[in-house]
Amino acid sequence: CGSCRRMLAGSHPDVTVLEPEGRQIKIRQVRELSSRLHYHSFEGGWKAGVIPDAECMTEDAQNAFLKTLEEPTADTVLILTASNLNRVLPTILSRCQLLRLGPLPRLLIERLVQERRGLDPETARILAALARGNAARALETETEVAVEWRKNMLERLLGLSPEDRLAILQFAEDMSKPSELQPELLELLAGFYLDALHFKLGSSELVNQDLSEGVRREARGQTLAALLEKLQAVHQARNNLSQN
């Protein structure tokens, strides 16, 4: 319908979508959204405010948004999505109706990727596995990043020796640039250590199936506690990165 087409084009007058500026949603953006939602509907129906990455709101922005959540106008719907609820203030969560969305089956995402992007089955399988149930991620991820760059970085990681500090420092320096790929790189590292952890616990369902030998070698060479510690370090790095 016309409303759906305008929403997809980002031109619907009664739908406001709040996107991060850089890596954060700032207090100014939240105040502008709140101000806009107090206007009358242009089309005489409902108004919607959508924040797709609510965890990207700064603490000040979340606090500024509380009043809008507590006292929205009668014709307003507010939709917030988040992949990390730990970064959303309890005062925000307590004012929302929480709907948990589970991951989509991997085979469903594989078929979707093949149909929408026309990729070969092997590349579609890799994208679907890396997406971990998130169809949008599978449809948006560049194949070069998902296949060649991922494989290159993980093979470099597997080739590191704990005694070769110079190589480790060089790898860390390479990880730090280009900065726009840092989140993807940390996601790859998390996926790799999750694979090793799953193999350690007896599962053969791996994300990095094309690097299965390296995953098995890592799992055999590490204790369960060491793998958990590495995974925790990657998660901590991701949190630190998201907080600048």
MIROZA-481350 format. One line per 10 residues: their letters; for each residue x, y, z of N, C-alpha, C. Coordinates in Angstrom, 2 decimals, decimal comma. Example, Ala and Ser with C-alpha at 12.3 -4.5 7.8 and 13.67 -1.06 7.14 Angstrom:
BEGIN
as = 13,19 -5,69 7,80 12,30 -4,50 7,80 13,20 -3,30 7,80 ~ 12,85 -2,25 7,08 13,67 -1,06 7,14 12,90 0,03 7,87;
END
This chain:
BEGIN
cgscrrmlag = 0,85 -1,20 0,00 0,00 0,00 0,00 0,88 1,25 0,00 ~ 0,25 2,40 -0,17 0,99 3,66 -0,22 1,75 3,94 1,05 ~ 1,15 3,65 2,19 1,82 3,89 3,48 3,09 3,06 3,61 ~ 3,00 1,80 3,20 4,18 0,93 3,29 5,29 1,42 2,38 ~ 4,93 1,85 1,17 5,96 2,33 0,24 6,64 3,58 0,78 ~ 5,85 4,49 1,38 6,44 5,71 1,94 7,32 5,39 3,15 ~ 6,90 4,41 3,94 7,73 4,01 5,09 9,07 3,44 4,63 ~ 9,02 2,57 3,60 10,26 1,97 3,08 11,17 3,03 2,47 ~ 10,57 4,07 1,91 11,37 5,15 1,31 11,82 6,18 2,33 ~ 11,34 6,04 3,58 11,70 6,99 4,64 11,02 8,33 4,49;
shpdvtvlep = 9,86 8,36 3,81 9,20 9,64 3,55 7,79 9,73 4,15 ~ 7,44 8,78 5,02 6,11 8,85 5,63 6,09 9,96 6,68 ~ 5,15 10,91 6,57 5,16 12,07 7,49 4,84 11,72 8,94 ~ 4,22 10,57 9,17 3,83 10,21 10,54 4,71 9,12 11,16 ~ 5,80 8,77 10,48 6,73 7,77 11,01 8,12 8,40 11,11 ~ 8,65 8,43 12,32 9,99 8,98 12,54 10,91 7,87 13,02 ~ 11,99 7,64 12,29 12,97 6,61 12,65 14,24 7,31 13,13 ~ 14,68 6,93 14,31 15,85 7,58 14,92 17,08 6,69 14,73 ~ 18,02 7,13 13,90 19,24 6,36 13,64 20,42 6,97 14,40 ~ 21,41 6,15 14,79 22,58 6,70 15,48 23,36 7,67 14,60;
egrqikirqv = 23,92 8,68 15,24 24,88 9,57 14,57 26,26 9,05 14,94 ~ 26,92 8,39 14,00 28,14 7,68 14,34 27,76 6,40 15,05 ~ 28,13 6,28 16,32 27,80 5,07 17,08 26,80 5,34 18,19 ~ 26,31 6,58 18,30 25,43 6,92 19,41 24,20 7,68 18,94 ~ 23,13 7,53 19,73 21,94 8,38 19,57 22,01 9,41 20,68 ~ 22,06 10,66 20,31 22,35 11,72 21,28 21,08 12,36 21,81 ~ 21,23 13,10 22,90 20,09 13,71 23,58 19,34 14,68 22,66 ~ 20,05 15,39 21,80 19,42 16,32 20,86 18,45 15,58 19,94 ~ 18,86 14,40 19,45 18,00 13,62 18,56 16,72 13,17 19,26 ~ 16,86 12,73 20,52 15,72 12,27 21,28 14,74 13,41 21,53;
relssrlhyh = 15,26 14,59 21,84 14,39 15,74 22,07 13,65 16,15 20,80 ~ 14,34 16,05 19,66 13,69 16,37 18,38 12,57 15,38 18,09 ~ 12,81 14,08 18,37 11,78 13,07 18,18 10,58 13,35 19,08 ~ 10,84 13,63 20,35 9,76 13,89 21,31 8,94 15,09 20,87 ~ 9,62 16,13 20,39 8,91 17,33 19,93 8,03 17,02 18,73 ~ 8,55 16,22 17,80 7,79 15,90 16,59 6,56 15,06 16,90 ~ 6,65 14,19 17,88 5,53 13,32 18,23 4,38 14,08 18,87 ~ 4,62 15,31 19,30 3,55 16,11 19,90 2,72 16,83 18,85 ~ 3,16 16,83 17,58 2,35 17,43 16,52 1,19 16,50 16,18 ~ 0,16 17,07 15,56 -0,96 16,25 15,10 -0,52 15,39 13,92;
sfeggwkagv = -1,17 14,26 13,77 -0,87 13,37 12,66 -1,18 14,07 11,33 ~ -0,27 13,95 10,37 -0,48 14,57 9,06 -1,61 13,90 8,30 ~ -1,76 12,58 8,50 -2,76 11,83 7,74 -3,97 11,45 8,58 ~ -4,05 12,02 9,78 -5,22 11,81 10,61 -5,29 10,46 11,30 ~ -4,20 9,73 11,35 -4,19 8,42 12,01 -3,18 8,40 13,15 ~ -2,46 7,28 13,26 -1,46 7,13 14,31 -0,13 7,75 13,88 ~ 0,68 8,13 14,87 2,07 8,53 14,65 2,95 7,45 15,28 ~ 4,11 7,20 14,67 5,02 6,17 15,19 6,42 6,74 15,32 ~ 7,03 6,47 16,47 8,44 6,77 16,68 9,20 5,46 16,80 ~ 10,20 5,26 15,96 10,93 3,99 15,91 12,40 4,24 16,22;
ipdaecmted = 12,94 3,51 17,21 14,37 3,59 17,53 14,94 2,19 17,35 ~ 15,52 1,89 16,17 15,98 0,53 15,87 17,14 0,04 16,75 ~ 17,96 0,94 17,26 19,11 0,53 18,08 19,07 1,29 19,40 ~ 18,08 0,95 20,23 17,86 1,72 21,46 19,06 1,70 22,39 ~ 19,87 0,63 22,34 21,04 0,57 23,21 22,11 1,57 22,82 ~ 21,96 2,18 21,63 22,92 3,21 21,20 22,63 4,58 21,81 ~ 21,49 4,72 22,47 21,20 5,99 23,13 22,16 6,21 24,29 ~ 22,70 7,40 24,39 23,54 7,72 25,55 22,66 7,69 26,80 ~ 23,29 7,64 27,96 22,51 7,63 29,21 21,68 8,89 29,33 ~ 22,24 10,04 28,96 21,48 11,30 29,01 20,29 11,25 28,06;
aqnaflktle = 20,50 10,67 26,87 19,41 10,56 25,90 18,30 9,66 26,43 ~ 18,67 8,55 27,06 17,66 7,64 27,62 16,87 8,33 28,72 ~ 17,55 9,07 29,58 16,86 9,78 30,65 15,91 10,84 30,08 ~ 16,35 11,51 28,99 15,50 12,53 28,36 14,27 11,91 27,70 ~ 14,38 10,63 27,32 13,29 9,95 26,63 12,23 9,41 27,59 ~ 12,54 9,39 28,87 11,61 8,81 29,85 10,25 9,48 29,85 ~ 10,22 10,80 29,81 8,94 11,52 29,87 8,07 11,17 28,67 ~ 8,70 11,03 27,48 7,94 10,66 26,29 7,36 9,26 26,44 ~ 8,13 8,35 27,05 7,63 6,99 27,28 6,51 6,97 28,31 ~ 6,62 7,82 29,32 5,63 7,83 30,39 4,32 8,49 29,95;
eptadtvlil = 4,42 9,55 29,13 3,24 10,33 28,78 3,16 10,57 27,28 ~ 3,08 9,52 26,47 2,94 9,74 25,02 1,54 10,26 24,71 ~ 1,40 10,95 23,60 0,06 11,38 23,19 -0,75 10,15 22,81 ~ -2,06 10,28 22,83 -2,95 9,13 22,68 -2,81 8,43 21,33 ~ -2,36 9,15 20,32 -2,29 8,57 18,97 -0,86 8,21 18,59 ~ -0,02 7,89 19,58 1,40 7,62 19,32 1,77 6,19 19,68 ~ 2,54 5,55 18,81 3,12 4,24 19,09 4,64 4,39 19,09 ~ 5,29 3,86 20,12 6,75 3,92 20,22 7,31 2,50 20,12 ~ 8,26 2,29 19,22 8,85 0,97 19,02 10,36 1,08 19,17 ~ 10,91 0,35 20,13 12,35 0,33 20,36 12,84 -1,09 20,15;
tasnlnrvlp = 13,96 -1,27 19,46 14,57 -2,59 19,37 15,99 -2,51 19,91 ~ 16,46 -3,62 20,44 17,81 -3,66 21,01 18,33 -5,08 20,96 ~ 19,61 -5,22 20,69 20,23 -6,54 20,72 20,99 -6,77 22,02 ~ 21,13 -5,72 22,83 21,84 -5,84 24,11 21,05 -5,06 25,17 ~ 20,18 -5,77 25,89 19,34 -5,11 26,89 20,14 -4,60 28,09 ~ 21,35 -5,13 28,28 22,16 -4,68 29,41 22,55 -3,21 29,27 ~ 22,49 -2,68 28,06 22,87 -1,29 27,84 21,66 -0,35 27,79 ~ 20,49 -0,90 28,08 19,27 -0,09 28,16 18,92 0,09 29,63 ~ 18,68 1,32 30,04 18,42 1,60 31,45 17,18 0,85 31,95 ~ 17,22 0,35 33,19 16,04 -0,33 33,75 14,79 0,56 33,74;
tilsrcqllr = 14,97 1,87 33,89 13,83 2,78 33,87 13,16 2,81 32,49 ~ 13,95 2,60 31,44 13,38 2,51 30,08 12,65 1,17 29,91 ~ 13,32 0,08 30,32 12,73 -1,25 30,16 11,42 -1,39 30,91 ~ 11,36 -0,80 32,10 10,16 -0,95 32,93 8,94 -0,26 32,32 ~ 9,17 0,63 31,38 8,07 1,35 30,75 7,71 0,79 29,37 ~ 8,33 -0,32 29,01 8,08 -0,94 27,70 7,46 -2,32 27,87 ~ 6,70 -2,72 26,87 6,24 -4,11 26,79 7,31 -4,88 26,03 ~ 7,94 -5,84 26,70 9,11 -6,52 26,14 8,70 -7,73 25,31 ~ 9,12 -7,74 24,05 8,88 -8,87 23,15 10,22 -9,42 22,72 ~ 10,51 -10,66 23,08 11,79 -11,27 22,71 11,65 -11,98 21,37;
lgplprllie = 12,50 -11,60 20,41 12,45 -12,18 19,07 13,60 -13,18 18,93 ~ 13,26 -14,43 18,69 14,28 -15,47 18,57 14,93 -15,47 17,20 ~ 16,07 -16,14 17,07 16,76 -16,21 15,78 15,99 -17,06 14,77 ~ 16,12 -16,71 13,51 15,50 -17,50 12,44 16,33 -18,74 12,18 ~ 15,71 -19,83 11,72 16,48 -21,04 11,39 17,50 -20,76 10,29 ~ 18,67 -21,39 10,39 19,75 -21,14 9,45 19,35 -21,50 8,02 ~ 18,65 -22,64 7,83 18,26 -23,05 6,48 17,32 -22,05 5,83 ~ 16,46 -21,43 6,63 15,54 -20,42 6,10 16,33 -19,20 5,60 ~ 17,35 -18,78 6,37 18,17 -17,64 5,96 18,98 -17,99 4,72 ~ 19,48 -19,23 4,64 20,23 -19,66 3,44 19,38 -19,51 2,19;
rlvqerrgld = 18,14 -20,00 2,25 17,25 -19,91 1,09 16,96 -18,45 0,75 ~ 16,76 -17,64 1,77 16,47 -16,22 1,57 17,63 -15,52 0,88 ~ 18,86 -15,82 1,33 20,05 -15,21 0,74 20,22 -15,63 -0,71 ~ 20,00 -16,92 -0,99 20,13 -17,39 -2,38 19,10 -16,74 -3,29 ~ 17,88 -16,59 -2,79 16,81 -15,99 -3,61 17,04 -14,51 -3,84 ~ 17,37 -13,78 -2,76 17,47 -12,32 -2,85 18,78 -11,86 -3,48 ~ 19,87 -12,58 -3,23 21,18 -12,11 -3,68 21,77 -12,95 -4,81 ~ 21,14 -14,08 -5,11 21,61 -14,91 -6,22 22,98 -15,50 -5,98 ~ 23,30 -15,84 -4,73 24,63 -16,37 -4,41 24,64 -17,89 -4,50 ~ 25,85 -18,43 -4,64 25,98 -19,89 -4,68 25,70 -20,47 -3,30;
petarilaal = 25,32 -21,75 -3,23 24,92 -22,36 -1,95 25,99 -22,26 -0,86 ~ 27,27 -22,41 -1,20 28,33 -22,39 -0,19 28,46 -21,00 0,43 ~ 28,45 -19,95 -0,40 28,53 -18,59 0,14 27,30 -18,25 0,95 ~ 26,14 -18,69 0,48 24,89 -18,45 1,23 24,94 -19,15 2,58 ~ 25,52 -20,36 2,61 25,63 -21,08 3,88 26,51 -20,33 4,87 ~ 27,65 -19,79 4,38 28,56 -19,04 5,25 27,88 -17,78 5,80 ~ 27,19 -17,04 4,91 26,50 -15,82 5,35 25,42 -16,14 6,37 ~ 24,67 -17,21 6,13 23,60 -17,59 7,05 24,16 -18,00 8,40 ~ 25,28 -18,72 8,39 25,90 -19,15 9,65 26,43 -17,95 10,43 ~ 27,09 -17,02 9,74 27,65 -15,84 10,41 26,55 -14,93 10,95;
argnaarale = 25,38 -14,95 10,32 24,30 -14,05 10,73 23,68 -14,45 12,06 ~ 23,84 -15,72 12,46 23,31 -16,21 13,74 21,83 -15,85 13,93 ~ 21,04 -16,17 12,90 19,60 -15,99 13,02 19,08 -14,63 12,61 ~ 19,99 -13,73 12,21 19,59 -12,37 11,83 19,57 -12,27 10,31 ~ 18,38 -12,29 9,72 18,26 -12,28 8,25 18,80 -10,99 7,65 ~ 18,54 -9,87 8,31 19,01 -8,57 7,78 20,53 -8,56 7,66 ~ 21,20 -9,11 8,66 22,67 -9,15 8,62 23,15 -10,00 7,45 ~ 22,50 -11,13 7,22 22,90 -12,00 6,11 22,69 -11,32 4,76 ~ 21,65 -10,52 4,65 21,34 -9,85 3,38 22,24 -8,65 3,13 ~ 22,80 -8,07 4,21 23,58 -6,84 4,07 25,09 -7,06 4,06;
tetevavewr = 25,56 -8,16 4,65 27,00 -8,38 4,76 27,63 -8,59 3,40 ~ 28,74 -7,90 3,16 29,46 -8,06 1,89 30,10 -9,44 1,84 ~ 29,99 -10,09 0,70 30,53 -11,44 0,56 32,05 -11,45 0,72 ~ 32,73 -10,40 0,27 34,18 -10,34 0,40 34,59 -10,33 1,87 ~ 33,83 -9,57 2,71 34,10 -9,54 4,14 33,79 -10,89 4,77 ~ 32,67 -11,48 4,37 32,22 -12,74 4,98 33,11 -13,92 4,64 ~ 33,69 -13,92 3,46 34,45 -15,09 3,02 35,95 -14,84 3,11 ~ 36,48 -13,99 2,23 37,93 -13,84 2,13 38,54 -13,15 3,34 ~ 37,99 -11,98 3,70 38,55 -11,21 4,81 38,44 -11,98 6,13 ~ 37,28 -12,60 6,35 37,08 -13,41 7,57 38,10 -14,54 7,64;
knmlerllgl = 38,24 -15,26 6,52 39,15 -16,41 6,50 40,59 -15,96 6,72 ~ 40,97 -14,85 6,11 42,33 -14,34 6,25 42,63 -13,96 7,70 ~ 41,71 -13,24 8,33 41,94 -12,78 9,71 41,97 -13,96 10,68 ~ 41,07 -14,92 10,51 41,05 -16,05 11,44 42,25 -16,97 11,23 ~ 42,71 -17,11 9,98 43,91 -17,91 9,75 45,13 -17,24 10,36 ~ 45,17 -15,91 10,33 46,26 -15,19 10,98 46,22 -15,40 12,49 ~ 45,01 -15,38 13,05 44,85 -15,61 14,48 45,35 -17,00 14,85 ~ 44,97 -17,99 14,06 45,38 -19,37 14,33 46,89 -19,56 14,21 ~ 47,52 -18,72 13,39 48,96 -18,85 13,19 49,80 -18,15 14,24 ~ 49,17 -17,43 15,16 49,93 -16,71 16,18 50,50 -17,66 17,23;
spedrlailq = 51,72 -17,38 17,65 52,34 -18,14 18,74 52,36 -17,26 20,00 ~ 52,00 -17,81 21,15 52,02 -17,01 22,38 53,39 -16,41 22,68 ~ 54,45 -17,03 22,17 55,81 -16,54 22,43 56,20 -15,39 21,49 ~ 55,51 -15,26 20,37 55,88 -14,24 19,39 55,10 -12,96 19,67 ~ 55,61 -12,16 20,60 54,89 -10,96 21,02 54,82 -9,92 19,90 ~ 55,86 -9,86 19,08 55,87 -8,90 17,98 54,73 -9,18 17,00 ~ 54,52 -10,45 16,67 53,44 -10,83 15,75 52,08 -10,53 16,36 ~ 51,95 -10,76 17,67 50,69 -10,48 18,36 50,39 -8,98 18,33 ~ 51,41 -8,16 18,60 51,22 -6,71 18,57 50,87 -6,22 17,16 ~ 51,50 -6,84 16,15 51,21 -6,46 14,76 49,78 -6,81 14,41;
faedmskpse = 49,33 -8,00 14,85 47,94 -8,43 14,60 46,97 -7,47 15,28 ~ 47,28 -7,07 16,53 46,42 -6,14 17,25 46,36 -4,79 16,53 ~ 47,49 -4,35 16,00 47,51 -3,08 15,27 46,66 -3,17 14,00 ~ 46,78 -4,28 13,29 45,99 -4,47 12,07 44,50 -4,55 12,39 ~ 44,16 -5,13 13,55 42,76 -5,22 13,96 42,15 -3,84 14,20 ~ 42,99 -2,90 14,59 42,48 -1,58 14,97 42,15 -0,70 13,76 ~ 42,50 -1,13 12,57 42,20 -0,36 11,37 41,88 -1,29 10,21 ~ 40,96 -0,96 9,33 40,16 0,26 9,38 39,10 0,20 10,47 ~ 38,83 1,34 11,08 37,98 1,36 12,27 36,55 0,92 11,99 ~ 36,05 1,13 10,75 34,66 0,77 10,47 34,44 -0,73 10,46;
lqpellella = 35,54 -1,52 10,38 35,39 -2,97 10,39 35,65 -3,59 11,76 ~ 35,96 -2,76 12,75 36,24 -3,31 14,07 35,08 -4,12 14,65 ~ 33,83 -3,61 14,59 32,72 -4,42 15,13 32,60 -5,77 14,44 ~ 32,77 -5,78 13,09 32,68 -7,04 12,35 33,79 -8,01 12,74 ~ 35,00 -7,47 12,95 36,12 -8,31 13,32 35,89 -8,94 14,70 ~ 35,42 -8,16 15,64 35,16 -8,70 16,97 34,03 -9,73 16,92 ~ 33,06 -9,50 16,03 31,98 -10,47 15,85 32,55 -11,79 15,32 ~ 33,51 -11,69 14,39 34,14 -12,90 13,84 34,91 -13,65 14,93 ~ 35,64 -12,91 15,75 36,41 -13,55 16,82 35,47 -14,23 17,81 ~ 34,36 -13,56 18,14 33,39 -14,17 19,06 32,83 -15,46 18,46;
gfyldalhfk = 32,53 -15,42 17,15 32,00 -16,62 16,49 33,01 -17,76 16,47 ~ 34,28 -17,41 16,28 35,32 -18,44 16,25 35,45 -19,11 17,61 ~ 35,51 -18,32 18,68 35,66 -18,92 20,01 34,39 -19,65 20,45 ~ 33,23 -19,21 19,96 32,00 -19,95 20,23 32,06 -21,32 19,54 ~ 32,58 -21,32 18,31 32,75 -22,60 17,60 33,65 -23,54 18,40 ~ 34,78 -23,01 18,87 35,71 -23,84 19,64 35,06 -24,35 20,92 ~ 34,27 -23,48 21,53 33,57 -23,87 22,76 32,55 -24,97 22,48 ~ 31,78 -24,80 21,40 30,78 -25,82 21,03 31,45 -27,16 20,73 ~ 32,57 -27,11 20,00 33,28 -28,35 19,68 33,80 -29,01 20,96 ~ 34,28 -28,18 21,88 34,78 -28,69 23,16 33,67 -29,40 23,94;
lgsselvnqd = 32,46 -28,93 23,75 31,32 -29,50 24,47 30,61 -30,60 23,68 ~ 31,21 -30,97 22,51 30,68 -32,12 21,78 29,76 -31,81 20,62 ~ 29,61 -30,53 20,24 28,74 -30,18 19,12 29,56 -30,07 17,83 ~ 28,98 -30,53 16,72 29,66 -30,43 15,42 29,07 -29,32 14,56 ~ 28,11 -28,58 15,10 27,45 -27,50 14,36 28,31 -26,24 14,46 ~ 29,13 -25,98 13,44 30,06 -24,86 13,47 29,65 -23,77 12,50 ~ 29,92 -22,52 12,89 29,71 -21,39 11,99 30,81 -21,37 10,94 ~ 32,07 -21,48 11,39 33,22 -21,45 10,49 33,56 -22,86 10,01 ~ 32,63 -23,43 9,27 32,78 -24,81 8,82 34,00 -24,97 7,91 ~ 34,30 -23,91 7,12 35,44 -24,00 6,21 36,78 -23,90 6,93;
lsegvrrear = 36,74 -23,57 8,23 37,96 -23,52 9,04 37,85 -24,52 10,19 ~ 37,12 -25,61 9,94 36,82 -26,56 11,01 38,07 -27,16 11,64 ~ 39,12 -27,41 10,83 40,34 -27,99 11,38 40,99 -27,04 12,38 ~ 41,01 -25,75 12,05 41,56 -24,75 12,98 40,74 -24,64 14,25 ~ 39,41 -24,72 14,09 38,52 -24,67 15,26 38,80 -25,87 16,17 ~ 38,93 -27,05 15,58 39,18 -28,25 16,38 40,53 -28,17 17,08 ~ 41,53 -27,64 16,36 42,86 -27,52 16,96 42,84 -26,56 18,16 ~ 42,12 -25,47 18,01 42,01 -24,50 19,11 41,28 -25,13 20,29 ~ 40,21 -25,87 20,01 39,43 -26,49 21,08 40,25 -27,53 21,84 ~ 41,05 -28,31 21,10 41,85 -29,34 21,75 43,00 -28,74 22,56;
gqtlaallek = 43,50 -27,60 22,11 44,66 -27,00 22,77 44,33 -26,09 23,93 ~ 43,03 -25,85 24,19 42,64 -24,93 25,25 41,73 -25,63 26,25 ~ 41,81 -25,19 27,49 40,86 -25,69 28,48 39,54 -24,97 28,29 ~ 38,50 -25,52 28,88 37,18 -24,88 28,81 37,24 -23,49 29,43 ~ 37,93 -23,36 30,55 38,04 -22,06 31,23 38,76 -21,05 30,35 ~ 39,81 -21,49 29,64 40,57 -20,58 28,77 39,71 -20,08 27,61 ~ 38,91 -20,98 27,02 38,03 -20,56 25,92 36,99 -19,57 26,41 ~ 36,43 -19,82 27,58 35,45 -18,89 28,15 36,08 -17,53 28,44 ~ 37,33 -17,56 28,90 38,04 -16,32 29,19 38,28 -15,52 27,91 ~ 38,64 -16,20 26,83 38,87 -15,52 25,55 37,56 -14,93 25,02;
lqavhqarnn = 36,49 -15,70 25,12 35,19 -15,23 24,66 34,75 -14,01 25,46 ~ 34,99 -14,06 26,76 34,63 -12,93 27,62 35,44 -11,68 27,24 ~ 36,72 -11,88 26,90 37,58 -10,75 26,51 37,05 -10,09 25,24 ~ 36,59 -10,90 24,28 36,03 -10,35 23,04 34,76 -9,56 23,32 ~ 33,89 -10,11 24,16 32,65 -9,40 24,51 32,96 -8,09 25,21 ~ 33,95 -8,10 26,09 34,33 -6,87 26,79 34,86 -5,84 25,80 ~ 35,65 -6,30 24,82 36,16 -5,38 23,79 35,01 -4,78 22,99 ~ 34,00 -5,59 22,67 32,85 -5,07 21,93 32,11 -4,02 22,74 ~ 31,93 -4,27 24,03 31,25 -3,28 24,89 32,07 -2,00 24,98 ~ 33,38 -2,14 25,14 34,25 -0,96 25,23 34,18 -0,15 23,94;
lsqn = 34,16 -0,85 22,80 34,11 -0,18 21,51 32,81 0,59 21,34 ~ 31,70 -0,02 21,74 30,39 0,63 21,58 30,26 1,85 22,49 ~ 31,05 1,88 23,57 31,04 3,03 24,49 32,16 4,02 24,19 ~ 32,80 3,83 23,03 33,90 4,69 22,59 35,08 4,61 23,56;
END
